[in-house]
Amino acid sequence: MSAEKEIVNFWLNKQGYFTISNLKEANRDLGIISIKSGSEVCQYEVACSLTNNAQDSADRIISEKFSNKRVQKAIAGYMEGFKASEIKKFVVLSNNVNQNTIKKFSDNNIEIIKFENVLADVMKGLDMQYYKNDVIRSLQLMKYIFMSNSKNVADLLIDNVMSQSGRSDFMKELLEKDDIMREFRKTNQERLTEILKHSVRDPKKLAEMLENDVLNRKTRKTFLSSLLEQKKMKKLYREEFAEKKAERPLNRFF
């Protein structure tokens, strides 16, 4: 089996499904057949790719695996002893799937499952026990050895995997986690200064952010008083105030 098929098979087993993954008909792989409680039977076809070719292969997958009469007859023959009135159909695809591909499968009553969601569930559920399956064992090593080193993870994600928009989305998702925000609040002052300096370069935007998103009614006055107590700000304020005072029109005094 391919690595992705091994992962899907493991995922189904963890959900309580008995799976058959080595069935063939006329040299054609029948995918994964899952059975639960004797009455729920499903057919899974795994078609993952790192490139966006799912649309091109959608018609072929449907015709060869889900609509082919010989394939469906073979699956029905294997399932004769079970009480299922129908065999539900699923296709597991990578995340780069467009709406046309989704519609093609949907029109043929085939439900799409994203492989990234399957992979995430499997990774989250892995514990410290020894897994005999080499693919699952590799994921376990990735989780507990590689990902335990924060620098390795950061270097891999930022330099080799994510696009600029992906990095932005990743940081947004990360900072929405309560645990991450608690740790972020503990970050030393120098690091926070660097983050603020590089993320908000427009003084007007910084002022708007503080006004609308950071300060509240109680903290605005304290913040302003503290700001004006700073040496450089105090000097600037006095200079600006003196300049405005000097610019007053003479008619104000008559």
N, C-alpha and C positions, 0 to 999 in steps of 0.2 A: 504493500500500500504506500501511497505517497504520504509525505509528512502531514499535509493538511487533512488528508482523509483519516490518518491516525488520530489527529487531534479531534476531529468531529466525532469519530467513533468513541473515543474516550469520554467526550462531553456527553454523548447520549447515554453511555453506560452509567455515568455519575448521576444522571437524571432518572435512573431506574429502568432504562430500556435494555432489553436483550437485543443484541445486534448481530446481523449476518453480513459480512463484508467481502466475502470471497466468491460470490455467485457470478456465474458467467453464462451467456447464451450465444452460441455461434461466435466464440472468441470475443464477445463484447461484455465488458464489465457492467454489472447491473447496479453499481453504486452501493449504498448501504441500506439494508432493510432493517427497520427497528420495530420491535414488538413490545407492547406493554399491556399487561392484564389479559392477554389473549384476544382482546377485541380491538385494540388500537394498533394498526399497522401503517407504517410510513415508509416511503421511498425517498432517499436523499441522494442527490447528485452533487458532488463537490467539484467546483470549477473555479479555482482561485488563480489569479495572475497578478504579477507586479505591474503589468502594463494594462492599458485600457482597451482590451480586446473582447470584453464580455458581450458587447453588442453584436460583434461579428459571429461569435460562437453560439449565440442564443438560439437561432433557428436550428443549428446542428444538434444542440443539446436536446431541444424539444423533440425533434424528429427521430433522433437515434435512441434517446433514453426514456422519454415519457410518452411519445405517440406511436412508437414502433410496436406493431401488433405482436411480433414474436417475443419481444422483451416483456411486454405486459402479460402475455400468456404464460411465459416462464415464471414470472413473479407470482402470478395468481396460482400457478401450479404448486409452488413452494408453500403458499399460504393456505392451502386447502383445509388444513386441520384447524384453522383459527376462525373465530366468529366475526371477523371484521366485514362490514357490509361494503366498505370501499377502502382503497389504499390512498392515503393522503400523500401529496407530492410536494417535495421541497427541493430547492436548489440553493447551495451555499456558495456565495460569491464574495469576492473582495470588495472593498468599499468604493472603488472607482466605477460605479455603475450609474448610467444615465437613465432618464425617465423612459426613453423608448424601450430600453431593455427590460425595465421593470414592467412596462405595459405588456410586452410580448409574453412574459411569463404569467402575468396576472390573467391575461385573456385565455390562457390555457389551464387555468386553475392550479397554477404552480406558485407556491409561496416562496418568497426570497428570504434567506437568512444571511446576515452579514457575517463573514468569517471573523472580522475583527471583534465582534461581540462574543462569538464562541471562544476565541482565543483569550479574551479578557476574563471570561468566566472560568476557564481552565486555569489560567495563571493565578487568579485570586484564590482558587480552591486548593492549590498545591500545598501540601504540608511537607514535613521533614522525612517522611518515610521513604524507603528506597523503592523506586519504580523500575520494573524490569523493562518496560517499553523504552527503547532508546530515544524516541522523539520526546516523550513526556519527561524522561530523565534530563534531556537537554534543556527543556523549559524550566525544570526545577533548578538546575545549575545556574541558568540565566537569572532566575528570580532571587536565589539565596546567595549567590557568589558575586556575579557581575553587578546586579542592581543594588547590592548592599554598599557599593562604592559610589558615592554621589558624584564624584568627579567623572568617573567612567560614563555614567548615565548622561550627565550634562554634555560631555564632549560628543557622545554618540548622537544624541538628539539634536543638538544645536548645529554641529558641524557636518553631519553626514545624512541625517534623515529628514529634518523638517525644512520647509520653505520659510520665507520671511513671514508670510501670513500664518503658516502653521505654528511658528514660534510665538506669535502674538496670541493666537487662540489658546496655545498650551499654557502660557503665563496667566491668561484670563481664567482658564479652568482651574489652574493650580491655586490662585489667590482666592477663589470662591470656596475652597475647602476650609472648614473651621480650624482644623488642626494646623494647617499651613499658616493661616492668619495669626494664630497664637504664637507660632514660632517666629513669624515675621515681625511681630511686635517686640520680640526680644533682640532683634538685630541691632548691632551697635550703631551709635550715632553717625559715625563716619560713613558706614555703608548706606544708611538711609539718606545721608546728604548727597552721596554720589548718585543714588537712584533718582532722587528728586531733581538734581542738577541736569541729568541727561534726559529725563523723561518730560520735563516741563521747561522749555527754553523761552517761552513767551510769557513775560511778566503779567500781561493782562489775563491770560488763561490761568496762570497760577493764582491770581487774585480771585478770579471767578470760581476756581476749584475750592479754594479755602472758604469763600463766602457760602457757596451752595452745597458743598459735599463734606466739608471737614468741620468747620466751626459751627457752634450753635449759639443760641441767644446768651447763654451764660459765659461762654468762652471767648466771644468776640472782643469784649471790652478788655479782658485780661490779656488776650493776644496782642491787641493794638497797643496797650500800655507797655507791655514787655518789649514789643518791637521798637517803640519810640525811645526806649531806654538804652537800646544798643547804640554804641558810640557813633558808628557811621550813619545810622539812620537818624540819630538825634541831630548830627551836624547837617545832614541833608535837609531835614525838616526845617531847621532854623534858617538855612540859606533860602529855601523856597518860600518860607513865610516872610522873610525880610524883603525878598524880591517882589512879592505880591503886594506887600505893604507900600513899597516905594512906587508901585505902578498905579496907586489909587488916583483917580482924576481930581483936579483941584476943586471942581464944583461940589464935591462931597463935603468940603469944609466951609461952604458958604450957605 
